[in-house]
Amino acid sequence: MREIRTWAITALTCAALAACGGGGDDAPPARATIVTAVLAGQATKAQIDAGTQASGLQSLSGTAKCDVDIRYVLYMTRDPAGQPQTASTGIMVPSGTDAACGGAGANKLPVLLYAHGTTTAKSFNMADVSRNTTTGAYNNAAGAEASLEMAMYAAQGFIVVAPNYLGYDKSSLAYHPYLNAEAQAIDMVDGLRAAKVHLNAASTTKPSDKLFISGYSQGGHVAMATHKIIERDYASEFTVTAAGPMSGPYNLVGAFDAGLVTQPSLGATIFLPLTLTSYQKAYGNIYSKPSDVYQSPFDQYAETLFPTDISLTTLITPPNNKLPADATFTLLFGTGGLLTDSFRTGYASSNFRKALVTNTLTSVTDSVSWTPKRPVALCGGANDPTVLWAPNAPVAQQVFFSLGVQVPAFNLEDRTSLPSGAVGDALYAGFQQQKTAAGSNATALYHGSLVPPFCNALIRGYFQQVLASGL
């Protein structure tokens, strides 16, 4: 993407909302009430194609069929305590005379509800895909992920609703309910509701009743949780057409068992503060004081560290010392590590592990499961060093199979798991070529850069197949 037009967005201050404290005894605004809604930017087909050609994505995304309007909505939702809070969402809306783009209002379009991956950036905003005109760098930490979803989906005729989550952007919540399945699903539902109300009021492109759900990494967990909770609690309002979680920790407790006790995954010193704070805020029993779980000096900072717009490089560089000085973010224990040895030795019977079980979506050993009523496909790579493949997608596939639900699990390292024919051949070969080209950086780039484009292509293909089948 080249430069697109953007407008500054100013949220209403907390003092203006009775829901944020004060303001009398008025009832708080209902969930999904729109606080602010604006057209935040626009991207033409030519701009999108220039971006995908320059990045090499175009062989996977295809050339753009549609121009895209980028809208931003700040809305009311609820935090894990049930208290009203604001959160925001980006909305990418196809436009143009092509029938795939809505035919200038003649056709309603399918909706992709997309859940983004883990970020520490407080200002993260999926409605901002703009670039610096001098350097070409994205102006927002969400730029790369948002641009990928725009090229893969919005430019191909899907309305993309991409919530930023509680705690990010202009949200009134001071922390993020990381990997809290119920809380994040509620936020996603409210973002979807607000987006549909806004589009029906302000856009010539209207949403159809076809609802697809996807997400990557943390967003894979959020996507599966949202699918589960929509079918459980909101079936009279929404029908999920299909879901495609990608590279997510669906077996959350199994992933932490492997990545905490056995071998810390890349990024562990980021994931643990996010998760510990999330569950302490939600359940109140994870620790009595931060030093119960964090080594000094991190016990002084970790509980309130994220989200922040201070770079990770700065946080790990002396004299800041807000996180262990380890660029792989794996130094959890021992000298200079993030967590106490007593936390590790007590993990198996801890309230933290119990909270992980509560937020696990599929597990064999902990007997956690749910039965999806609509089609699901999973995607990832077996060599992922950040969200481990083995305890997650294959376990989910096994659990769903035991419940009578066939779920494909696309493994980019296993040609036999991919679609048959030329499409599967090209995706498998292309991914292997990208790994080879990455050379010694392949491990570091695997989860965040190499896998996402290929899994998005596979899941989009699966969604298009479901659409064509009329399911």
Number of C-alpha atoms within 10 A of each C-alpha: 27 19 16 18 14 15 10 7 15 9 17 13 10 15 11 11 18 16 21 17 13 12 11 8 9 10 8 16 17 14 20 25 19 23 17 15 20 15 19 22 20 21 24 21 19 16 17 25 22 16 18 23 16 11 10 10 18 18 13 19 24 16 20 24 24 29 25 27 23 26 24 26 27 29 26 26 28 21 25 19 10 9 12 22 24 31 30 35 27 25 33 32 31 33 29 19 14 15 17 20 27 25 18 17 16 14 17 22 24 22 27 29 24 28 28 24 20 17 18 20 19 21 19 22 24 30 29 26 29 24 18 13 12 6 8 12 14 19 15 19 20 22 20 19 18 23 23 21 24 31 27 24 24 30 31 21 28 29 32 28 30 28 30 29 27 26 25 26 21 22 24 19 19 14 22 24 25 23 25 22 23 19 24 27 23 21 30 31 22 25 31 25 19 25 30 19 16 20 18 12 10 13 17 18 23 25 24 14 15 17 21 26 25 29 26 29 24 23 24 27 33 34 31 29 25 28 28 22 17 20 18 13 10 13 11 9 10 16 17 21 23 25 27 29 33 32 30 28 31 30 29 25 27 25 23 22 18 16 19 19 13 9 13 20 23 22 18 22 23 21 19 18 24 25 20 21 24 21 24 18 17 17 14 12 13 22 17 10 10 19 17 15 21 24 22 15 16 22 20 14 16 23 19 14 19 22 19 17 12 13 10 16 13 14 16 17 15 12 8 12 15 20 28 25 20 16 13 13 21 22 22 26 20 11 11 17 22 29 26 19 17 12 18 15 11 12 16 13 9 15 18 22 19 15 21 22 19 15 21 25 24 29 22 14 10 12 11 15 17 14 15 20 15 15 19 27 21 27 28 29 27 18 16 20 18 22 27 24 21 17 22 26 30 19 19 24 20 18 22 19 13 12 13 11 17 15 20 19 21 24 23 25 16 11 15 13 15 20 17 10 8 9 13 17 14 13 21 21 15 16 19 15 11 15 18 12 11 15 10 10 11 15 17 16 16 19 22 17 14 19 23 23 18 22 26 25 18 26 22 20 14 21 23 12 12 15 15 9 8 7 10
